[in-house]
Amino acid sequence: MNDIPITRARRTEFNTRAEGEDMIIEGYFVVFEQPYYIDDYCEEIVARGAFDGADMSDVRALIDHLPHLVLGRNTANTLTISIDDTGLFGSVKINSRDADAVSLHARCQRGDVDQASFGFEETSVEYTDLPDGRIRRTINKIGKLWEISAVSYTHLRAHETLSDL
């Protein structure tokens, strides 16, 4: 296992809703072909098709990439992930007995938390020089999707290990 997941964050529109007694948080955690600005000289995009063949066998939904704040998990049927022409969409069924999850649902509903991120391992990346002197980094293939997160800030934590999170 490569223990250096890369994370990227972006603004999103989380939808919150009730489904019977269940509370749901859902939205796009990855949008294809949309630039993620790493810094002043580099932008990054996730190519359409980057998740083709990716290992998504055990993905968790987290709060701020923190492994002790698990919202849902696809192997527990509390997280559903789908990929369409827009990107990677996640739907999380909130545990009503988890105060952190219920609070996040309320924060997303109010618009206080409106950013999404994902932790992954890449297997194919392409670099392109842009006319303005910047660089575009295109992620063509993702080998493993570890997690998706609702995050407070669009921060990057590209060199932390799972044990650091």
HELIX and SHEET records of a PDB file:
HELIX    1   1 ASN A   74  ALA A   76  5                                   3    
HELIX    2   2 ALA A   99  ARG A  110  1                                  12    
HELIX    3   3 LEU A  162  ASP A  164  5                                   3    
SHEET    1   A 5 ILE A   6  ARG A  11  0                                        
SHEET    2   A 5 GLN A 115  ASP A 129 -1                                        
SHEET    3   A 5 ILE A 135  VAL A 151 -1                                        
SHEET    4   A 5 CYS A  42  VAL A  46  1                                        
SHEET    5   A 5 TYR A  36  ASP A  39 -1                                        
SHEET    1   B 5 ILE A   6  ARG A  11  0                                        
SHEET    2   B 5 GLN A 115  ASP A 129 -1                                        
SHEET    3   B 5 ILE A 135  VAL A 151 -1                                        
SHEET    4   B 5 ARG A  60  ILE A  63  1                                        
SHEET    5   B 5 LEU A  66  ARG A  73 -1                                        
SHEET    1   C 4 ASN A  15  GLU A  19  0                                        
SHEET    2   C 4 ASP A  22  VAL A  31 -1                                        
SHEET    3   C 4 GLY A  87  ILE A  94 -1                                        
SHEET    4   C 4 LEU A  79  ILE A  83 -1                                        
END                                                                             
